[in-house]
Amino acid sequence: MRASTSATRPLLKWAGGKRQLLPVLVSYYPQKFSRYIEPFMGSAAVFFDLLNSGRLARRTSILADVNPDLIGCYRTLRDRPGAVIRSLTLLAAQYREGGTACYYDVRDLRFNPLRAALQARATDPADVADMYTPELAAMLIFLNRTGFNGLFRLNRRGGFNVPVGRYTNPKICDEAHLRAVASALASPSVTLTLRPFDRTLAEAGEGDFVYCDPPYAPLSPTSSFANYTADGFTSFDQRRLQQAVVAACGRGAHVIVSNSSATEVLQAYTTPEARKAKLQVRPVPARRAINSIASSRGPVNELIISNVRAASLANVRPKMLRAGTRPRRKSA
């Protein structure tokens, strides 16, 4: 049964977010599974889709990411939704008055200095997530709502450097939505953890359902937006992911991976080891919206890699292609 009108949307826009590919991904959801595990949480679009459809009832979910800001924001909203909403309401009012100037004031004079102060006090990345405040969480949500394409991108010094987006009337503070997300994450069956993907995948075993949505391998030098941490996500990381996925399949996990159609990805998942793990690769059309060159944001093939046999995809198309291929100006 599909979601009702009470469906909970993802909290954040995220580069490579999977809402547009859900009609394809749902065809790969295993009919039976024990735990749900997501090593690259991002916007958690698949988690929310599973939640809304009732597939997570009486099941444990492990949501992990290596980005301390992301996990810190989610945990803070989960634990202190009222305080986050109050801070975000103030930011929304300031943005209505100041517009672009307000965005850069929040980014450069508030968010980055506060993050830097946390990092200076931290002895481990986990400390940053643990010390996240409602004010910081609200600023991250604000920047996500008003920044370019909802990107979270860091420069080599670890500073958030996404420019302001071109939105006419962004919905910055939706209290009902924020409380719904907080409630979903506060469930005793949901664990939010800050840790690398290989440690999370190493935990996956017989009957677990794992969805991996890593930073995509770039198709060109201008299409890479992998700096969700200051270190980025390299070709070496893509190879480590492939090895961890193959190992999880060997332990009996149901695994789905989405990635770009870059040659390195196709080669990695068509090796003898990948075939032995029963991994199959399927190209699907999707829209790219984050390339710095506007003409390169049209439909491209992405890859769905899985050891789960998909239901028929003959009549399934990603949502963003149904409305045509011409990019539209966003209002939220």
Steps between C-alpha positions, in 0.01 A plus 500: 500500500636839403527814708198696617446874527688488831825402324815650651731670250879510534629789709777616269564543131821314426723468197397177332187468713294202389140625498503509120621139476263352758264353234798295378657423837173372646507224239814368668375507860519144634166349599642376830788640702607534861679833555529803273851646474599821322877578508463834313203665667488828308136602463390146599239501222487119486465475879203737496346313205529170686362663813202652319413173329501309829793277407699599810234395748659289776839530331822667613654771282865605511563837334866596475714765339854633533389863491490631862289803404235277345480262794523787748210678330281190491572411864437853620167522318408158640585596858409872506247571224344799676832681537597433137162628379530820705844574356390418146194724533728793586727424204200485265389845618850640452519355149170661404651834601856458375492245219841425348686713755340298778612173339866604491479646849376165632752300298814706557447680831299247695494142368865461397644672811284289732598181317865600520467555875353151543775346291765678704358345817450155350751219525295276267244568222239335722548784748375751241177306453459462876550873562262619229259764628143587395636826355750314281240246392261781406772675301583184309132451411476870405806480273364180347169669422654816353837389359577391145317171425506393864868413482715429802853567380818576693822659384840354582507694826172342602289813450147486356525688171173448308372823336148629545231340285251677276169438673202733491326385816673209676308329780762517771311395812220244467431415862273202432758348266786556744308335782405206279866441411602534866236247600611251235865524608407476870353152456680245723549286190710766323871548568690806373872442496809684379739254343664410168311293247735201523431456873127523440507253211715260703204467737257390227418134493243236415161650417597865542392755239777746415467805279820682402480845343864616498629823352487423130811437296533805271418472132713806428726742692210744548249241623669409828333625818646248743638734764244420770805478724821693448667181371240430231422153357769364271540221246673303774188540714286375210717187483476449877123530474485235230701262718276565802186449290627170357584383852155595634335308216714201590364514855142485374399867498261643240694794353406784267756755384433808289784677324590686184562322172870589515724236342674429830167413664385275215833318501500461878162329511551267204810327632500124563469571874194719443337243274568229759318720755204499253523874448332625185530847346208683343518848341204730567439855373508785753548876509822656621438841659831583669746534215658847489433510124129550440501313168634190680205470739279298269411130507784252541516133587559403860570146615298286739717214624340223703496134591118528532292394201294804400132495424407597146628847408340514157264784588706670771669834442666734749268781610711786371488370144122479495472878505738543208866586479494877512638633831261714700564776749439380854288681754577288805 
